[in-house]
Amino acid sequence: MPLSAAHRAALKQLYTALADRVLTPDDPVYIAELNRHGDADPVADIATEIDWQAGGGVCLFTGQRGTGKSTELQRLKRELEDLGAQVFYVDLSEYLLLSKEVEISDFLVSMAGALSEQVQKKFIDTPGELGYWERFTLFLQSRVTVDEIKFKLPGAEIKAALKSDPDFKRHMQETMRGHVAQLVQDTHAFFLQTVNFIRARMGRPDDGKVVLLVDSVERVRGVGDEAMKVYESVRNLFFSHAEHLCIPGLHVVYTVPPYLSVLAAGAGGLMGGATTRRLVSTHIFKDRSREPDPDGLAILRQVIAARDPDWASLFSEAALDSLALSSGGDLREFFRLIRLCLPAVRDDSQLPLSAAAVQAAQNAARNEMLPIPDDQLAWLQRITQTHVPCLKTDAELPMLAHFLDNRMVLNYRNGSDWYDVHPLLREVVDGYAPAA
């Protein structure tokens, strides 16, 4: 029987409900248990650490795309505010071109500009001197000679150019390399001035907690021949310039790439002993195995029910569990697989979809990751056998980042961290046999 209007509306409702968006803790579809594994709660740990820190500090937060970092940062913001802190959230992708090399100069300038905009938005009568883009323009005029600088732009245009103009970004980096110490000193002075202003508005001039959540840093990634240079720049930022990322009086949470522990091991120790807290995929498999975990599958069914209580009229439980297992527990991938199934429904008799009926969507998602070169297949096979990243040399780092960024390899935690290939790739990887 042709698809009825009621079923078409129900399919559209679920499709719309699964659109990718950042949630806040009071959103009715937010499921707190999703990123809490046993007694482990990285967000609660960061909130407690900041509450106990005196005078400022650094925390590092990581996880693969789709694990919900931005949503969990909103929970962190709420928990810190409940503890009496003033918290500002900035998405660095709105201020910085993330596909090119990053240096301490453009990174700090983008951070300072982002914070100044947030402060002026919250305190509309903020004095003009707390606008950082104008301050940076004056810094250039007073510290950089005309012969050295290759660009002349007002503050507002500097912000836009940093995000969208690769040539401007490169010129600025080249120019600032001879003025890093002065730039760090000036931006740190601006941060401290801003912190003191906020503390005064809080009525706690000596001990008010001011927190800056810096999101999207983990999205810095190279493309093609430039990949290794970009990853090296991330290493240099968090290792060589670690002390410059510690801002006087300010508590900063940086989201960092999941490969940072490999790229710059020990960087957190240079930031006052910062520990990297990690979000992982939902543990729908038991520890270091491919055996389904009923608890993890139940959580993902709960996530769907929160967004659409009538999902069972469209999917059998077996079909939904099959998609959950195929996603590897990655929430964004899980939603994408479900949405892939919906437009293909043409007849009421197809509903609810069976496990066999969702195979077309699974095959389509698998084909997007194929073909895989032999050298990559050999590496992925080692990961399936050892459950560790198996990085041999720094030269291979861009490929490991590619595996993690594109979710060809997923990170889990059942007591301790472990890795496995994306479930849709298992047959291909397991069946790989090197040529004689």
Protein Blocks (a to p, Z undefined) as FASTA:
>chain_A
ZZdfklmmmmmmmmmmmpccdddfklmkbcfklmpghjbcfklmmmmmmmmpghiacddd
dddehilmmmmmmmmmmmmmmnopacddddfklmpcfkbccdfklmmmmmmmmmmmmmmm
mmmmbcfklpmklmmmmmmmmmpcfklpccdcdfklmmmmmmmmmklmmmmmmmmmmmmm
mmmmmmmmmmmmmmmmmmmmnopaklpccddddehklmgccehjllmmmmmmmmmmmmmm
mmmmpcghiacdddddfklmmmmghklmmnoopacdddddddfbcehiabdcfklmmmmm
mmmmmmomklmmmpcfklmmmmmmmnnopaklmmmmmmmmmmmpcbfklpccdfklmmmm
mmmmmmmmpccdfklmmmmmmmmmnopgkiabfklmmmmmmmmmnomaccddehiacddd
dfklmmmmmmpccdZZ
